[in-house]
Amino acid sequence: MARLPNYAVPTGEFIQEWMDDNGVNAAEMSRRLGVTPKHVSELLRGKVGLSADMAITLERVTGITSRFWNGIEAQYRSDLVRLEAEAVLVAQLPQAKAYPLNYLRKLGFIDAEPYDKAGVVEQVLSFFRVASMDALDSTWCQGVAYRKAAIANPKSKHLLTWLTVAERDVVFSALQPFDKDALQELLPKLRALSLGDPDAYIAQLIDNLSGVGVALRIVPEVPGLGVHGATRWLDHHPIIQLSLRGKADDQLWFTLFHELGHVLLHEDRGLYLTADDSETEQEADRFAADILIPSEMAVALPRGRNLGEVERLAAEIGVAPGIVLGRVQRDTGDYAWGNSLKQHFRFVEEPEDTKPNRAAV
């Protein structure tokens, strides 16, 4: 980002330059302009502004157009305002540093150099779409219910940043009206997508859910936040976001259906985080487990290290083997086997004109 000068040049310096070039002192200049010596002194030091009338008078005296003098004055006043605004921004840097700036820089929301303190704060404010850090605090504290819930999180600044990344990418006008019944009917089709290629089914999930009014976004986790997924409602639409924490397909599918459980089972005013241990989270866990592996099939889950049985049951249910393996591992507490059956994800670099959370797998 190009840096603007950290100074402002008053119009008086250009007037003084003309006077020096033409051998005109301040007393003589005041007589030529028809103003007091004090006015000339203050004009040269930038203490008074250059009026449009004075610009015309200067044109007569100097032979330099009034348009030039007006332009120089406008630039000076603009620079003064900019420098004052930059000072205000720099004073807010300690507040901005409470947010995960390195994370935002990695995702491309901040590209100002670290020494450009005003630029960094400006880009943080632009990311959150607020005018000041105080306005940001007020927005979160006084905003919709899910924001108030986020404020209560011990890592609220990291959480709010992660949530905002997803919201920046949602175009609500592109979503169909939310249809709860259609979403319920869609669940088996979504589950069957797990058999496909992750490079394809992430986009298919987003598209299918958009068709029933649900926004799904994949957003890299903020280091240390420890959240696999989140659900909240905005503009009458559920927003589900996944962090791909763990980066394995069984975790992705379980977290996705866990969040869909919140959409179908719970009220639309809260913020639901997988890091919580509430009753609603436990209900969403049970919902995800039953959708991925129906209860009548779960009785056939192997109780030991049996890859063949895992693959057979996965084929019978119609899900990826990694999903069944993950369930067996969770049930037995034995995670040290069979992991070759799981598909793994990674976030990849993208061109600058694409959204970071589309760098899915």
N, C-alpha and C positions, 0 to 999 in steps of 0.2 A: 504494500500500500504506500503510495507516494506521500511523503511528509511535507506539510506546508511550513513556511517560515515561522519561527517562534518569536517574531517581532512584528511591529506595525510601523510603517513609515508615514509620518504626518505629511499632509500636503505642504505645510510650511517648509519642509526641507527642499522641496522642488522649487518653491518660490525663492528661497535663499540661494539656491544654485543659480537661478536666473539672475538674481541681483548681483552675485559675485561675478558672473560672466560679463555683466554689463556695467559694472562699476557703480552700482546704485546702493547707497546705504539705507538704513531703516528710516531715518528722518526724511530723506528724499522720497522713499517709497510711500510713506504715509501721505506726503503732499500730493504725489501723483494719483494715489488711490482715492484721496479725499476723505481719509479716516484719521483717527488719532494715532499718535505713535504707540500708545498702549495697545490699541487694537492690532496693529501690525506685529508688535512683540508677541502678543498672545496667539496670533495667527501663525507666526513662524514656529512657535513652540507647540502647536496643536492644541492649545488650551481653548480655542473657540473653533467652531466649525466653519467651513467655507460655504457661504450661502450661494444660491443660484445667481442672485444679483451680483455678488462679489466676483463670481466666475466670469460673468460678462465684462465687469470692470477690468479684471485681470487680462482678458483677451485684448481690450483696447490698449492697456499699458504694455503688455509683453509681446503681443502679436501671436500668442499661442491660443488656440481655440478654447472657448468655454467648455466644449465637450470634453477636452482633455482634462481640464481642471476639475470638472464635475466627476469624471471617471476616477481620477486620483483620490478625490475626497471620499467617494463611495467605497473604494477599495480600502482606504484607511479605516473608515468606520466599521466596515465589515470585518476587517482583521481584528479590530479592538473587541468586537463582540465574540469573534471566534476564540481569541486568546482568553477572554474571560470565561467562556464556556469550557475551554480546555482545562483551565484551573479548577473549575467546579468538578470536572470529570476526574482529574488526578486526585482530588480530595476524597473521591469515592472508591479509590483503588483498594484500601483495606477491606471494605465490604465485599468488593468483587472477588477478592482472593479467597473468600470463604467458599466459593463455588469451584468445581473441578475444572480449572482453566486448561490444564493440559489435555483433558478429555475433549473439551470443546475445540481445542486447537487440532487435535488428531482428527476430529470429524470435519474440520474445515470451517467451523463457525467463527473461529478466531484466526486471523492471519497477520494481525499487527505484530510487529516485533516487540519482544518483552520490554525494551527500553522506551517504547512508545506507550507510556502509561495511559494517556488520554485515549489513544486508539484502542487499547485493550478494553477499557471500561466502555467505550462507545459500542464496541462489538458485542460485549456481554449484554448491554441494554437492548441492542438490536435483536439479539437472539431471543431474549425474553419479551421483546416488544413492549418495553416500558420506557419512561422518560428518565428515571433515576433509580438508584438502588433503594432509596426509601420508598419509591412507588412500587418497586418489586416486592418488598416486604409487605406493604399494605395490600397489594393485589393478592398475594398468597393467603394472608391472614384474613382478609375480608371477602374473599372470593367464594366460589361455589364450594359445596360440601367436601368434595374430594380433596381440594387444596388445603382446607383446614385439617383434614385427616393427615395429609402429607407433612404438614408443619409439625405434627406431633411425633413424627419419626425421628429417632436419634440422629439419623444421617439425612435430615430433611433437605439440605442444600444439594446433595448428590442426587437424592430421589427426584426433587423438582426438576433438576437439569435433565435427568434421564426421561422423565415424563414429557418434558417440553420438546425434546428431540422428536418424539413420535408425533406430537400435535402439530409441529411445524410442517409435517409431510401429509397431513390429512386434508383432502379437499372434500368438504362435506357435501357440496353440490354434486359430486361425482358418485355419491353413495345412494343406493335405493333406500326408500323408507324402511325402517326397521320392521321386520316381520318375524315375530317369535315362532309362530307355527312353521313357517318355511325353514327357519334355522333348525328346528327340531327334526324336520324331515331330511335336512341336508347332512345330518351327522354321519350316517353310514357311508355316504359318498366321500365325505372328508376323510374318514378313517381309511377307506380303500386307497386313497392317494398315497398312503405310507409305503405302498408296494412299489412306487415309482422312483424316478431319479430325483434326488433333492434339488438339483439345479432347476428342475421343472416344477416340482410340486409346491415349492414356496410361492411362486407366482400364481399357481392354480388355487392355492389356499386363499391368497389375498383376493383374487378375482371372484371366487365362489362366495366368500363371506361378504364382499362388497355388494354382491347381488341380493343379499338379504338384509343389508343395512348395517353390517358390522365392519368396522375398520380394523384390520390386522396390520401391525407394523413390527418388523424385526429391528431391534436397536441394540447395538453393542452395550454390554453392561459397563457401568461406571466402576472402576476398580474399587473393591472393598464394600460395595453396596450390598451384595449378597442376595439379589432378587432375581428369580427366574422369570417371573411374569407379573403383569398388573392389568387390572380391568377398572375402568371408570366410564362414565357417560358424559358426553358433550353434545349439545345441539340435538338431543333426542336420539343419539347413536351411541352404541357401546364402542369403546376403543380398547382393543386388546393389544398389548405389546409383549414381546418375548425377547429375552436377552441372549438366548442360546447359551446360557451359562451351563457349563459341562460339555456343550458342543457335541452331544450324541443324540441320535434320532429318538431313542426311547424317552429321553428327557424332554425333547421338543414336543413330541406328541402328547405326552402326559400333561405337560404344562398347558398346551393349547386347549385340550379338553377340560382341564381344570378351570381355565379362565372362561371357557364356554359354559361351564357349570354355573359360574357366577352370573353370567348373562341370563341364563334360563331359570335359575332358582332364587336369585336374591334381588333386593331392591336396587333401583337405579340411581341412588343418591350417594353411594359410598365409594370408597377406594379400596380395592381388594388386592392385597399383595401376597405372593406366595411365601414371603418370609414370615408372615404372621402364623400364630398357632391358635387361631380362634375357632369357634364352632363352625362358622361359615367356611373357613378354609378346609376343615375336616370334611364338611359336606361336599365341597368341590372336589376334594381328593377321591371320595367314594364315587362321585359321579364320573370322574375321569377313568377310574379303575374299571367301573362296570361298562362304560361305553367301549373302551379299548378291548377288554376281555370280558364278555358277558358272564354273569355269575354262573350260569349253567355250564360254561366252558372252563371256568376257573378251577373247578374241582379236578380237572385233568392236568393241571400244571405240575410239572415234575418237581420233586422235592430235593433233587440232587443234581450233579453235573451231568446232564444228559442232553447234549446238543441236538441229537437226532429227534428227541421228543419235542424239544423247543421248536425246531423247524417244522415238524409235522403239525403241531398244534397251531402254529402261526399260519400255515397254509390252510388249515381247516377254518380258522376264524376269518382269514383274508386280511391279515396285517403283516407288517414287516417283522421278521424274526427278532430284530433288536428290541421290539416292544415287549414281546413275550419274555425274552431273556431279562430285560430290565425288571419286569414284574417278579420273576423268579428270584433274581438277585435281591430285590427289596424284601421279599417275603422270607428269604433264608438268611439274609445278612452276609451272603458270600458273593463278593464282587470280583473275585480274582480268577474268573474263568469266562470263556465264551465271548469275550468282547470283540472278537473279529466279526461277529454277526452284526455289530452295530455300525451304522453309518455316521460319520463325523462331519461336522461343519466347521467352516472358517469364514471369517469376514475378509473380503478381498478389496484391494484398492480400486477406485472407480474414477472416471473422468470428473472434472470439477463441476460440470453442469448437471450431475446426477445427485440424488439424495443419498446421504450416508447410510440410512437404514435399508436401502435397497441392495447394499453390498452383502447379500445374504449368505450364500454358501458357495 
